[in-house]
Amino acid sequence: MKRKTFIQLSTTLMATPLLSPLSGWAQAPRLKNWAENLTYSTDNVQYPKTVAEVQQIVKKHPKLKALGTRHCFNTIADSKDDLLSTKELNKVISLDTKTHTVTVEGGIKYGELAPYLHQHGFALHNLASLPHISVAGSITTATHGSGIKNGNLASAVTGLEIVIADGSVIHLSKATDPEKLNAAVVGLGALGVITKVTLKIEPTYMMRQRVFLKLPMTQLKPHFEQIMSAGYSVSLFTDWQSDTINEVWIKSRMDERDHNQPEFYGAKAATKNLHPIIDHSAESCTDQMGVPGPWYERLPHFKMGFTPSSGKELQSEYFVPLHHAVEAIEAVSKLGKQIGPHLFITEVRTIAADDLWMSPCHNQTSVTIHFTWKQETEAVLKLLPLIEKELAPFNARPHWGKVFTLSPKVLESRYEKLADFKKLVAEYDPHGKFRNGFLDRNICGIV
C-alpha cells in the first residue's frame, strides 16, 4: 500500500458487482478507479477542455456523471450512460493577493496547485494524505485532511462555478449566497459539474514532522485531546493487534513546539523515516525526523512524485463526534481479532466542525477511524456491518467516497440537512440527469 487505499463499499456496491466486467470490445478497456477495484459501467467518456465544452456535453446527454481523479472506492461517480472527465480542466484561473483567494478549474490536483501557491507566497490550510486528488472531487465528497482545529478541504471553498442539468452556469459565493454555498460544496456529484472553485488561502509556512512508536492505548482515555492537539496535524496508526498504537505522526508548523524528544506519552521516538505500515519502505513518504519543508511537502503522508498504489486495497472510514473518540476506538478494538487478518492499517485523525450540509463534520468536530483493507472484498463486506454496529451509539457518519453498508434510513437520521439537500438537487437537476444508482439509493431515493 503506498497510500491509504481502503475501499469504501457502500450499500450500492452490495447490489452491484465490485468489478464490472470489461466490455467485449477489442479497443481500449474501460476506465477503472484509482484502486482498480471498480470498472466504470460505460466506455463513453468525454474530456472537455473548456467550460463551453462542458455545457455542450451536459446539454447533449440525458444522463451523465462527472469524474475527477477517480479516487472514490464505490459507485458514487459511476454511470451506465456517459462520463465527463475534468482532467483537462486543470488550470489556475486567478490569484487574488488582496482577498487571499485562488480560483482554479475543478480538475486541478492539489499536488499541482500547492507548489504554485507556495511559489507565490501562499498556502492552503489543510491537505489530505494524498496530493494526487483533484480539487473538485475532493470537496464534493468532503475529503478531509487532519487537525483538531483544521476543517476539511471543502471548508476552504468561498465560491463555486457549476454547470447544472440544463447546461447553464451558476455561480455561488460565500459573500452573496452563503447558505446555498454551504449546501452545494459537498454536493456528492448530484448538482452538476463543478468547473471552477475559489479557495481561501493564507501566507505560506514551513513544517516538520516526527514519528513515535508504540503509544500505550491506556494513554488515550486521559490524554486523547492533548495527544491529537500536539501538532498542527496528528495521526494515529494501529492494526488493532496489541495494546499499543503502532505509530503517532505529529506534523507541526515551524512556529509551533517541536517534539524533538525521546518519548511522547510513553511512545518512543523513531530513529528513521517510516511508512504507516511499519514493514513497508518509506521511500514514498514525506520527510520526517524533524526535517523542515514547505507545508505541501509535510501535510500529506505521501509524495506527489510517487504513483500511489492501486489494486491491492479497499478503504472505509467513519466520523464520530470528538467527545466520543475514545469510546469509539475502544468499541472497534473489541473486533481486533476479526479485523486483523484483513487489514493493512487503521488511521485515526481529527477534523474541525464545519457548516457544510452534507459534510460528515457538519456541526461536529470529529474523529475519523479509517480502515485500509486488503482487497478481500467478501470478508470486508462481512466485517463492515459489525464495525458499523459498534459505532452506532456514536451516530457514525461514513466517508461518502469509501465503502460502507449503512442503510439509507440510517444516513437520513444522521444528516439533519439531507431533506433540504434533496430539495436543492430537485431544483438544479429536476429530471435526474446527474443521478445514478448510488445517489438513488443513498440520497435521492430516501422517502
N, C-alpha and C positions, 0 to 999 in steps of 0.2 A: 504493500500500500504506500504510495508516495503522496498521499494526502488523504484526508478523510474521504473515503468513498463509501459511505454507508448508503444503502439504498432505502428509500422510503417507500414501503409498499402501502399504498392506500387501499381502501376497500375496493376501489375501482380495479386495482390490479388483481384482486382475488377473483374477479369475474372476467379478467382479460389476460390472455397469455402474456407472461412477463417478457418472453422473447417472441415477438411476432414473426411468423415465417417470412423468409425473404421471398420476394417476387420471383416468378419463374423466368423473368426476362433475362436475356443474355447480357444486357447492358450493365451499367454501374449498379451495385447493390443499393438498397435503400439506406437512408441515414440512420445512424444509431445515436443514442445519447452518449454522453462523455464516458460513463462507466461501461457502456456496451451491454448493459443488461436489458435494454429496451430497443427494439427496432421500430421506427415510426411506421404508421399504418398506411402511408402513401409515399410514392416517389415523386409526387408533384410538388416541387419546391421552387419558389421564386426568390430571387436575390436582388431586390431593388437597391438602387444607389442614391435615390433622391426621395424626398417626401412626396413629390408629384407622382413618382412611380408607385409608391406605396398606395396613394389614393386611387390610382388606376386599378391596381390589383384588388384592393378592397372592394371597389365598386363592381368589378367583374365577377367575383366569386361569391356564391351564396353561402358557402361555409369555408372558414379559414381559421388557422391558428398561427400565431407568431412564435418564432424560435429565436432564442438568444444564442448563448454558447452551449446550450443543451446539457446543463449541469443538473437538471432535475432527474430524480430516480423513479418517478412514477409517470402516469399518463396525463399530467396536468397540461402539457403543451402538445399532446398528440392530436392528430386529425386523420380521419379516413378519407378526407377530401383533398384539401390543399394546405400547404405550409408556406409561410413567408419568413425567410431568414433575414435578420437585421445585421448580419455580419459585415456587410458593405457600408452600413450607416455607422461609421466608427471615427468620426472627426470631432475635434474640439471646435465649437462654434464661436465662443467668445469667453474672455476672462475679464471680469469687471473688478478692478482693484479697489474701487471705491465702495461698492456694496459687498465686497468679499463673496462673490459668487462666480461659478463657472457653468457655462451652458455647453452640453455635449450631445452628440447623437446617441440614441439609445443603445446601439450595438458596440460602443467602445468598451474595451476591457479596463478594469481597474489597474491592471499592470501596465497599460499603455497611458492611461490618464495620470497616474501618480507621478512618474518621472517628469512629465510636462509641468505639473503643478509645482513640484519641488524646484525645478529649474527657474521658475518664475517667482519663487519665494513663498509658495503656499502649500497647504496640506489639507487632507480630509481628516475628520475627527476619528475615523474608525475604518478598519478594513477587515474583511473576512480572512479565514485561514488560507484561502487560495486567492492569488491575484489574477487568475486566468478567467474570471467570470465577468459577464457583461453588466453594465450599469443598470439597464432597464430590466433585465432578467432578475437581477439580484433584488432590486427594490420591490418588484411586483410580487415576489414570494417572501418578502421580509427576511432575507438573509441578513445575518446579524453581526458578526464580529464579536468583540468581547469588551467588558469593562463595566464595573458596577455603576459608574456614572456616565457611561457611554451608550447612547441609543444605537439601534441597528442602522444599517446603511440607508434604509428608507427615511430615517429621521433627518437626514441632511437635505432632503428634497424641498426646494422652495418654489418649484414650478414644473409643469409638465406640458408637453405638446402630444396630443393623442389623435390618431386618425380613427374615427368611430365608424360604425357599421355602414352609414350612407356615403362614406368616402370623404366627408367633411373633416376639417381640422378644428379641434377645440384646444384652447389654452387655459390652464388652471394655474393660479398663483396664490401663494400664501398671503400676499398683500391684498388681493381682490376677492379671492374665493377660498378662504382658509378651511371652511368645513368641507367643501366639495373636494378640495385637495386632499384633506385627511381621509376622505372616503375612497379616493381614486388611486393613491400612491401604491398601496398594497392591493392591486387590482386583480391579481391572480389570472391575468390574461383575458378577463371577462369583458372588459370595457372597450378594447380596441388595441391598436398597435401603437406603442409608445415610440415616438420618433425623436423627441428631444427631452432632455432632463436638465433642470437647473439645480445645482447643489451649492449649499453654503460651504465656504472654505475658511481656513484660518492661516495665520503665519506658519511657515514650515518649522519643523522641530526635529531634533535628533533623539534617538532612543538607544537603549541597551536591553539585553535580556539575559537572565540567569535561570538555571535549571537546578532543582533539588530533587533528591531521590528518597523514596520510601517514607513518605509522610504518614505517621500513625493515624489511622481512622479515628482514634479516640480524640484527636485534636480538633476534629470538625465541629463537634457539638458546642464546646466552649468558645471556639475561636473562628468559626466559619467566616463571618463578615470581615474580621481582621485579616485573615488569610487572603480572601478574594479582593481586599482593598489594598494589598501590599504593593501593587503596582498599577500602572495605567490600564493594563490588561493582564489577567491571570487565568491560567488554565490548569485544571487537574486532570491527569490521565490515569485511568485504572483499568485492570482486566477483571476485577471483582474476585480474584483468586486468593487474596490474602487479606490480612487486617491492616494493610498499608495502601496508600495512594502511590502508584508506581513513580510518577513524575509530577512535579509542580513547575510550570513555566511562568516566570514573572517578567513582564515587559514594562520597562519604566522609561519615562522621559528623562532627559539629562538633568532637568531641574528638580527631579524627584529623588527620593532616597535610593541609593544603590545598595542592594542586598549582597554586598561582597563580604560574605561571612561563611564560616564552616557549616552552620546549621540554620534551619528555618523551621521552627516549631517541631523539632525532632527529626526533620529531614536533612540529609547530608548533601552538601554542595557537589554538583557534578564536576568532574575534572576534565571533561572534553565535550564537544558538541554531541548532542543526542537527537535521535528520531523519537517521535511519540511512542512508537513501538521499539522498545529498547534494543532488540537484536537486529533492527534494520539499519542500514547505512544512513548517516546524517548528511550525506552529500547534497541531497535536495533541500535540506532545511536551512532556514535563515540563521545567520551567525549568532552564537550565544557567548557564553563566558565573559559577559560584560563589555564586549567589543562595541564601540559606538557606531551607529549607522543612521541613515535617514529613516524617517518614520515608515516609509513604504517598504523598507528592507528589514523591518523588525516586527511590525504588526502582523503580517501573515506568518504562518508557520513554515511555508514553503516558498521557494524562489520562483520568480516568473520564468527564468531561463530554463527550467526543467519541465518537461512534459509530465503532467500528472498521470498517475497510474490509471488504468481502466480495465474493466472486465473481470476484476477479481474481488470486488467488494459490493456491499449494499449499505445504505445509510438509513437510519431512523433517528428522530430527535423529538424530545418533548420538553415543553416550557412549563415550569411551575413557579408560583409566587416565591419570591426570595425568602419570606418568613417560613416557608415550608421546606426549604432546601435540604436541611439535614435529615428531616423525616423522610423525604422522598428518596434521598441517597440510601438511607437505611432500608427502605422498602425494597428498592431494586437489589441491594446487596443480598437479600434473602434468596434471590434467584441465581446467585453466583454460579452454583454448580450446573444449572441448566444453561445459563448464558455462556459460560466459559468456552465450551468446545466449538462454538460457532462465531466467536467474537475475535476481532483483531484488537480493538481498544475502545474504551469509552472516554469521552472528553466532557468535563463539567465546566461551564462558563457562566458568567453573569452578564445581563444586559439591562440597561435602564428602561424605565417605563416610557411609553410614547402615547400619542393621541390618534394614531392611525387605526381606522376602523377594523381592518382585518389582520392587523399585526398580532402575533401571539403575545406581544408585550403591551398590548393595548391596556392602558390604565394600571399596569403592574410591572414593577421591577422584577425581573425573572432570573431564574437559574435554568440552564438547559442541561439535559442529560442526553448526550449524543452517542449513538452506537455505530461503530464501524464494523460491519459484519463480514464474515467470509461469504462468498457468493453461494450460499447454501439456502436457496430460496424456500424450499419446503419447510426446513427447520426454522428459519427466521419467521415465516408466517405463523407457525405454531407458537413461537415464543412471544410475539408482539401482543396478542391478547392477554397473556399472563402479565407482561410488563404494564400494559395499559390498565389492567385491573388493580395492580399495586399502586399505580399513580392516580387512580380515580378519585380518592379522597382529597386530592390537591387540585382537582379540576385541570389536569394537564392538557395543554394545547399542543398539537403536532406542528412540526415544520411543514409548510404546505408543499414543498418540493421533494419531500422524502417519504419513506414508506411508513404507513400507519394503517390500522384496521378499525379505528373508531367509527362508529355509525354516524350517519348524517344527523340524527336526533341529538346525539351527544355533542357534536360540533355546534349545533344550533344553541344548545344550552350553555356553551362556554364562550360564545361570541355574542355579546349583547347587541352589537350593531349589525348582525347578519341580516335581519329582516330589512333594515334600511338599505344595506348594501344591495340586496336583491332588487329593490325598487330602482336604485341607480342603474343597475345592469339593464333592467327593463327599459329605462329611459334612453340609454345610449345604444342599446342593441335589442330593439323590440322583437326582432324575428329570430334571435339566437344565432346570428352569423358566427360569433366567436365562441359559442358553447360547444362542448364535447362531452364525452361520457363522464369524465372526471367532474366537470362542473355540474352537469345534470344531476349526478348522484349526490355530490357533497355540498353543493351550494344552491344552484337554481332549482333542483328538484325537491327541496325541502318544502313541505306544505304544513 
